[in-house]
Amino acid sequence: MTDIASSTPENSMASAPALTIEHLSAGYRNRPIIKNLSLMPMQEGQVVSLIGPNAAGKSTLLRAIAGLLPATGSVRLGDVEILGLPLVDQARHITYTPQELPQQIALTVLETVMGALQVSRENRQDVDAAMQKAIDVLERLGISHLAMEQLDRLSGGQRQLTSLAQTLVREPKVLLLDEPISALDLHYQLRVMKEVREIAAEKRMIVLVVLHDLSIAARWSDRIVVLANGAVVAEGTPQQAITPEVLSDVYQVKARVESCSQGSFTVMVDDVV
Ligand SMILES: Nc1ncnc2c1ncn2[C@@H]1O[C@H](COP(=O)(O)OP(=O)(O)OP(=O)(O)O)[C@@H](O)[C@H]1O
């Protein structure tokens, strides 16, 4: 087995670990939600969007991959089996950002983001490096002006951006994002998707993101997974996965998929079925 955390950039490039999910089942008490689910391997640098109706099991799937729910099956990063590892070891590879906004604690945004790096306060160099990293992420997300604001004085959208900064600063190998743009205005929705995509490519991260806006998912994802009733109903490029037939089956809407001038496409919903 390969120890991913201790591998050098050279040999990790050579082995290019993919995230492979096979025969995954998970749920709550006596309530199975995810049933024997397998996905195409997700490659380094890829952004994969998970879409589907309310209660389809999207958050449950992310929590199961992150090791936060009892699950059976296999979640492998390269040849390392992640499922069943102690949470602290799993967290070295995978970071999950939940749908819920962070607690309104009395820390500044900068302190909150730096806190995610868990450096010792004794070591001045580490603290300085952590601060620089945190500031860089805040700048990328366009919220460096909030660095000295207290978390409990922020709006919902500002707290969501802080939560994302807290996750990104750790540069995990696998990033699981549950509706990261649900509280954001148009500018920040696009800004976040653009930055997540760029950071994934730069840092060779694997990103699995739950989104409800299909046009945004189509524009910013390499691949789409459509989930309904805890099972995959379509998977592939945005063009392959988001079709009028799938939208009718899964969301019960009459929809068109229209090409845009920039090569992406928009989903136009005409009516409910
Ligand atoms: N803690 C829990 N205990 C029991 N059942 C739960 C729990 N959390 C979620 N569920 C159930 O699991 C199913 C899937 O929920 P999940 O939150 O994964 O769906 P989702 O696709 O993320 O939905 P949404 O788009 O509405 O956020 C739902 O039927 C829900 O009621």
PDBQT file of the ligand as one rigid body, heavy atoms in Angstrom, charges set to zero:
ROOT
HETATM    1  N1  LIG A 301     -29.511  12.110  10.199  1.00  0.00    +0.000 N 
HETATM    2  C1  LIG A 301     -30.427  11.449   9.475  1.00  0.00    +0.000 A 
HETATM    3  N2  LIG A 301     -31.154  10.443  10.026  1.00  0.00    +0.000 NA
HETATM    4  C2  LIG A 301     -32.070   9.762   9.289  1.00  0.00    +0.000 A 
HETATM    5  N3  LIG A 301     -32.339  10.001   8.000  1.00  0.00    +0.000 NA
HETATM    6  C3  LIG A 301     -31.642  10.997   7.413  1.00  0.00    +0.000 A 
HETATM    7  C4  LIG A 301     -30.663  11.766   8.108  1.00  0.00    +0.000 A 
HETATM    8  N4  LIG A 301     -30.141  12.679   7.251  1.00  0.00    +0.000 NA
HETATM    9  C5  LIG A 301     -30.772  12.483   6.078  1.00  0.00    +0.000 A 
HETATM   10  N5  LIG A 301     -31.665  11.479   6.166  1.00  0.00    +0.000 N 
HETATM   11  C6  LIG A 301     -32.528  10.967   5.095  1.00  0.00    +0.000 C 
HETATM   12  O1  LIG A 301     -31.703  10.483   4.046  1.00  0.00    +0.000 OA
HETATM   13  C7  LIG A 301     -32.301  10.780   2.789  1.00  0.00    +0.000 C 
HETATM   14  C8  LIG A 301     -31.258  11.476   1.926  1.00  0.00    +0.000 C 
HETATM   15  O2  LIG A 301     -30.938  12.717   2.543  1.00  0.00    +0.000 OA
HETATM   16  P1  LIG A 301     -29.729  13.622   2.018  1.00  0.00    +0.000 P 
HETATM   17  O3  LIG A 301     -29.594  14.767   2.963  1.00  0.00    +0.000 OA
HETATM   18  O4  LIG A 301     -28.566  12.762   1.778  1.00  0.00    +0.000 OA
HETATM   19  O5  LIG A 301     -30.329  14.102   0.623  1.00  0.00    +0.000 OA
HETATM   20  P2  LIG A 301     -29.796  15.243  -0.379  1.00  0.00    +0.000 P 
HETATM   21  O6  LIG A 301     -29.817  14.635  -1.732  1.00  0.00    +0.000 OA
HETATM   22  O7  LIG A 301     -28.523  15.803   0.113  1.00  0.00    +0.000 OA
HETATM   23  O8  LIG A 301     -30.975  16.288  -0.251  1.00  0.00    +0.000 OA
HETATM   24  P3  LIG A 301     -31.047  17.898  -0.387  1.00  0.00    +0.000 P 
HETATM   25  O9  LIG A 301     -30.806  18.219  -1.843  1.00  0.00    +0.000 OA
HETATM   26  O10 LIG A 301     -32.452  18.172   0.014  1.00  0.00    +0.000 OA
HETATM   27  O11 LIG A 301     -30.030  18.516   0.539  1.00  0.00    +0.000 OA
HETATM   28  C9  LIG A 301     -33.551  11.623   3.053  1.00  0.00    +0.000 C 
HETATM   29  O12 LIG A 301     -34.681  10.800   2.938  1.00  0.00    +0.000 OA
HETATM   30  C10 LIG A 301     -33.363  12.084   4.479  1.00  0.00    +0.000 C 
HETATM   31  O13 LIG A 301     -34.613  12.180   5.135  1.00  0.00    +0.000 OA
ENDROOT
TORSDOF 0
